[in-house]
Every structure is written in C-alpha cells, then in structure tokens.
Amino acid sequence: MSAHFARPHRHEALDRLADRRLLRELAYVDGHWTASEAAESFEVTDPATGATVAWVAGLDSRQTSKAIDAASRAFPAWRAALPQERARILRKWFDLIIAAKDDLTLLMTLEQGKPLREALGEIDYAASFVEWYAEEAKRLNAESVTSHLPNAEMMVRREPLGVVGVVTPWNFPAAMLTRKAAAALAAGCTIVAHPSSETPLSALALAELGERAGLPAGVFNVLTGKASTIVGRMCEDARVRAMSFTGSTEIGRLIAAQSAPTMKRLVMELGGHAPLIVFADADLDKAVTIAIDAKFATSGQDCLAANRIYVQRPIYDRFCAAFARRIEGLRTGNGLADDTDIGPLMHERGVKKVEEQVADALARGARCLTGGGRHPAGPLFYRPTLLADVTDDALIMREETFGPVAAVTPFDSEDKVIARANATEYGLVAYVATENGGRQLRMGRALDYGMVAINRVKITGAPIPFGGVKQSGIGREGSRHGFEAFTDLRYLCLDVA
C-alpha cells in the first residue's frame, strides 16, 4: 500500500476505452465512490509489461464496517422488493454489461493479462449469470407440504439470508463476481464484495454498470484493499450471514475458521487438480484438442485446468508427439495482440512455482518434449511446456499447477487409472476421452469429482451447478441450486381448525 493516491496513468492502451468512466479507482460503498480515509492506494499493473494501469483506493477495517452497515440498512427494502423489480434491475445490468463488453474486455486484459479473445469470452460468461438470475428471481416459489398433522396447513418458503460477503480471485475477475452476486441479489440479499487486489478494475467497472442499472445504494458494495483487513472484518461481523469465496483451498480453510464463531453459511469453490484420462479407443485428434483446451486456457491459471494427463499405453507415444506439435503452435505474447494464445502469468511467485515443478519432474526422470523455461516476451511469461513420463510422486502431479505446463504419464488398466486419478485431496472436475459408451458411464460414476466431462472441455454455464467435492469446495454455484447458500428455508404451519 502507498499513501500517494491519484497518480497519473501510464498505460497507453487506456486510450482505447470508449467509456472512460468504467475505469474506477475508488471503492464503491453505499452508492458512493469512496477513497481510503487514510489516503492509502495500491498499484494495479499490466503483467505483460509491468506498466501501471491504475492506483486503487485501499480501504481499512473501519470502512469495511461502514460498508456492512450500508448493506444491512439496504437489506430490508431490497428483500421486500417484488421479485419482478429485482429481475428488472438485473436484466438492465446484463444489458449494460453486454453493451460495454469491449471496454470490460480491455480492462480485464490490462489487469489480468489473459488474451483479448479469452477475456471477451469471460465477459459473455459473466453476463450470462446476471441474465440467468434475472429470470430465476421470479421463481423462488413456496412449496406446499402434505400435512401429517390434523387441521394443519403447511408451507415452506425460501427467504433471503441477509448480507453476503463475496471474495473473488484474480484469474476470473468478472465471472466469479457475477456468478455469486447475481444469485444473491436475485434472492434478495445485499452484497459486500472484495475483489483480488491484483485485479480490482473489473469488479469496479461492474459496480459502475450496476449503479447505472438502478441497484439501490448499499445493495452492492465493492471494497478494495488488503484481503486480510477487509475479508477478516467480514468474517468477524455477525451481520454478514454468508461468505462466498473462490480461491485456494488454503485460504478457504482460513475463511472457514474465521467465520466459525459467527456460524456463517459458506459456499466455496477451492483448488482443483483435474485429471484428463485418454483411453486407447479415443479419437486421437479430438483427445489432443481436449488436452490443449483443458490445459492451456488462461495460460494454465485455472482451477479447471487438466494438470494430470493419463494416456493409455497403446497410444501414448502417438499422443505425446501430436500434443507436442500442437503446443509448439501456441503463440505466446501480450494479451492485447489479436493472435496471442498464451499470456503472462500473474506474478513472479507463480513463475517460480512452475519452475520448481518442472525442475522436480525432470529430476525424477520426466522428459521435456517442448518448452521449458521462461519466454523472452517478458519476465512473467513461461514457454508452453510438455513433460512426458512424469511420475506420480512428482510435485506437479501432487500440487495444483497454475501455469502453461502439461504433465503426461502412461497407464495400462481402467481400474488403476481411476485409483490414480482419485488419489488427491481435490475433487473439482475430471476429463475423460473414450468412445466406449459403457466406459463413459463407469467413469462418470467412479471418478470422485463434482463434475465430469466426457469427450469435451466446455461444460460450465449459468444453468449448471458448479462445484467440487473433498477439498475443492462447499456448495454449488449457478443453476437453481445457486440460491441455496443465500436463502433460508422457512416453515409455516397454520392451524385451520
């Protein structure tokens, strides 16, 4: 943090913004754009170049409490609003996001580094949750219960929980916010959100559009600053009834522990360590495409990334050769370039972790078929890399990988590969490539993951319940199940005698 606020911007790409009001450097609290009371700010930089994009206000614990005050005050009126009114505002928010998606895409690429094509896809994905929950807001129906008591009529309703704390990561700074916030807002809750300090600009731009859409003061607040200060205060405050978090399992455990004294509802999407299992009967070209898409999206910085690729021995050598050729065709560079496939990693510690995992795998006998090492495009760029013959005890097979490195290993039997794939504390998503229908069903049952993708990569979206098992999370986001974390079931029993 720095006490020098309102420094000049130095990133020339900001001139490409059609609507400069979407570049916000103040937090959004109770309907007002709010500076730090201590004049604190922090720098947001472009990971591709290191250039300054913005200086953003760093709020403190006292201001966090003020935001919770505002959300608490706003809750009764927002809760009482007709579902159709909440739906109307959310629909307007969706329309504004779509209209501004070129600017939102540019801001995301500048602060996060992902290629423009991927950033544009994320904005569409983020908007889809707002549209979905605008429609679902009108469908939180009461249900009738067949009475087991004489002269009694029974009803169960879903009621909004209250103030919801939302904590979002740097790798998907728009979609992770809307997936949580749209569901909570549609249910009648109010929001206190903390975006990652590495990528706060997407959240602030969404707050600007939410204000234009008519979200009342205090209903949607975005607090920027140190996570330990802001999130810690959210966890302590009993008025925050739920915490919704996407990030590492380590931080998820910390939030859960800090929330325990106030018995908060928790919904968490945590780490992933996805296997991709390629059987000998798979379409080889399709399997390689699946591997490319499942491993290298967002430069590998994705909890859904295929980190452990198991290939059945009869096609192992052919798969590795074809996969290496495809990886060599990936173009690494600044995300602002139209032809970029692989952008920079988010920070230096991410690059060092990748280097450590690669060195460890090679020391244990793995072969580097392509890539390996940093890319000359800049200090945070790493070459798209393929490691073959990676042993199960290698770090890269035991720890989540957040970088453009694919680890491939052979297998022989279905039973053994299932055991190897399940031998992890994580359980978010698993990928399978096979043309055998019976095996497809068996793998869907046997893999201990919240989501299983058969012969495809793209499986997420607003209508589906996203989430994992084991150490990969609690609860589900998206779909009608996304309301569950933000609502209480209220049972009403009427004497009709």
Buried (B, 14 or more C-beta within 10 A) or exposed (E): BEEEBEEEBEBEBBEEBEBEEBBBBBBBBBBBBBBBEBEBBBBBBBBBBEBBBBBBBBBBBEBBBBBBBBBBBBBEEBBEBEBEEBBBBBBBBBBBBBEBBBBBBBBBBBBBBBBBBBBBBBBBBBBBBBBBBBBBBEEBEEEEBEEEEEEEEBEEBBEBBBBBBBBBBBBBBBBBBBBBBBBBBBBBBBBBBBBBBBBBBBBBBBBBBBBEBEBBBBBBBBBBBBBEBBBBBBBBBEBBBBBBBBBBBEBBEBBBEBBEEBEBBBBBBBBBBBBBBBBBEBBBEBBBBBBBBBBBBBBBBBBBBBBBBBBBEEBBEEBBEBBBEBBEEBEBBBBBBEEBBBBBBBBEEBBEBBBEBBEBBBEBEBEBBBBBEBBEBBEBBBBBBBBBBBBEEBBBBBBBBBBBBBBBBBBEEBEEBBEBBBEBEBBBBBBBBBEBEEBBEBBBEBBBBBBBBBBBBEBBEBEBBBBBBBBBBBBBBBBBBBBBBBBEEEEEEEEEE
